[in-house]
Amino acid sequence: MSRTSTTGRRFSSRSTSSLHSSDSPGDELDGPLQIVLEPRASLDIEHIEEYPVIPRAETIEYTRENYAQFQSALAMLDRMYEDIDLGVTYRETERAQP
């Protein structure tokens, strides 16, 4: 059985050759495009747009150590991720005007 890769090239279901993002289907497509996904436990991304990617657990540990500066960030992380419960609430209050 043959399938169409994300690059539009035909490959056998028994093939183990890897695909490269630099490949482009261009005008080579002669039929529908089929995308094959391979699930992974985690992503191995070290940088995004030249900024280092820091693991969530390390970020939470740092923000807890510096709670006074990052209380609002902890509350935001608590709202964003359903799988963590940081028990942090933050409400910005208005400052009294002299």
N, C-alpha and C positions, 0 to 999 in steps of 0.2 A: 504494500500500500504506500502510495506516495502522497505527501502533503506539501502545502505551500508554506514556506517559512515567513517570518516577519519581513524578510528582505524580498519576498516574492519569488524566490528561487525554489525549485522543487528539491525535496530531500526525502529519503526513505525513512519510514518510521523506525528502522533499525540503525539509522545513521547516528553517529555520535559527534559529528563535526560541529564546531561552535560557529555561531553567527557573529558577524561584526557589525557594529552600529554604523560603520563607515560605508557598508554596502547599501545600495539604493535600488529599489525596484525599477525606477525610471519608467520606460515604456515596455519593459519586459513582461509585464503581467498579461497573461492570456486567460485569466479566470479570477474567481474570488480569492481574496487574501485571507488566510487562516493564521491566527496568532496562537502560538503554543506557549503557555506559561509554566514555569517550573517553580513551585513553592519553595521558599527558603525560610529557615527559622529566624534569620535576622539579616539586615543589610550591612555590608562592609563598606560604609561610606566614611571617609576620613575628613574630607573637606567639601564645602559647598561654597562656590564663588570665592575661593581662597580663604574662607573662614573655617577654623577647625570645628568639627562636630563633636560635641561633648555628650556622653551618655546621660540619659535622664536621671538616673540614680545619683550620679556624681553632681549634677546640677542641683538636685534637691538637697543633697548633703551640704553643698556650699551655701545655698540660700538659707538653710536652717542655721548654719553657723553664723550667718550675718543677717539674722532675722529682722532687725530694726530697719535695715535698708531694703530688704526683699520680701517683706510681709505681703505686699500686694502681688508680687510675682508668684509666691507660693499659693495664694488664693486663686490666682488665674490658672496655675497648673492643676489645682484641685478641681476646678470647674471643667477644664479641658479634657482630662483623662478619667474615664469611668473606673478604671482598674486600680486607682490609687485613692486613698482617703487620708489626706494630710491634716484634716481637722482644723483648717485655717480659714478664718473669715476676715474680710477686710472691707472697711467702709471708709471712704474718704469724707472727712467732715469739713465743713466750712470753717475757716478761721475768722475769728472776731476782728472786725475792722476797728482801729482806734479812732 
